[in-house]
Amino acid sequence: MQKNPYIEISIASPQYAWLRLNGKVVFEENKEIKEAYMNNPIIKSQYKTADNPIFKVFYLENPHGTIADFSGKEPYVF
């Protein structure tokens, strides 16, 4: 993601509905934001502190996505 920041993430439910989300990754180095993530016990147990060099926070710039399923309904595009 550092060399090519354009990504797409796709997830599906057991009922075969899916979400596709894409955009440009922007890494967030704001210490207060990283500290806030440490309130999540799963994240804290894995990374210990916000200063851990492998702990990265990012968001998607100009995200686009689709929510769809096999129901025949028009997909929701955003």
C-alpha positions in Angstrom: 0.0 0.0 0.0 3.0 2.3 0.4 4.2 1.7 -3.1 0.7 1.5 -4.7 -1.9 3.2 -2.5 -4.9 2.4 -4.6 -6.8 -0.5 -3.1 -10.1 -2.4 -3.2 -11.6 -4.4 -0.4 -14.3 -6.9 -0.9 -16.3 -8.7 1.8 -19.4 -11.0 1.5 -22.0 -12.2 3.9 -23.2 -15.8 4.3 -26.3 -14.8 2.4 -24.1 -13.7 -0.6 -24.5 -10.0 -0.2 -21.3 -8.1 -0.8 -19.5 -4.8 -0.3 -16.7 -3.6 -2.6 -14.9 -0.5 -1.4 -12.0 1.2 -3.1 -10.0 4.4 -2.9 -6.5 5.8 -2.2 -4.9 4.9 1.1 -3.7 7.8 3.2 -1.6 6.9 6.3 -2.5 8.7 9.4 0.4 9.6 11.7 -1.6 11.7 14.2 -0.5 10.4 17.6 -3.9 11.2 19.3 -5.8 9.2 16.7 -3.4 6.2 17.1 -3.7 6.4 20.9 -7.6 6.3 20.5 -7.2 2.9 18.7 -5.5 1.6 21.8 -8.8 1.7 23.6 -9.7 -1.4 21.5 -8.5 -4.4 23.6 -7.8 -6.5 20.5 -5.6 -3.8 18.9 -3.9 -3.1 22.2 -3.1 -6.8 22.7 -1.5 -7.1 19.3 0.4 -3.8 19.1 0.8 -2.9 22.8 1.4 0.9 22.2 0.6 3.5 19.6 4.3 4.0 19.1 4.8 0.4 17.8 6.4 0.9 14.4 4.3 -1.8 12.7 1.0 -0.2 13.9 -0.4 1.8 11.0 -3.6 3.7 10.8 -5.0 4.7 7.4 -8.2 5.9 5.7 -9.4 6.0 2.2 -9.3 9.2 0.2 -12.2 9.6 -2.2 -13.8 6.2 -1.4 -16.2 4.6 -3.8 -18.2 1.4 -3.3 -20.9 -0.9 -4.2 -23.3 -2.9 -2.0 -25.0 -5.7 -4.0 -26.5 -9.2 -3.8 -28.2 -11.8 -6.0 -31.7 -10.6 -5.3 -32.1 -8.8 -8.6 -32.3 -5.4 -7.0 -30.1 -2.7 -8.5 -26.8 -2.5 -6.6 -26.3 0.5 -4.3 -23.3 2.5 -5.6 -21.7 5.3 -3.6 
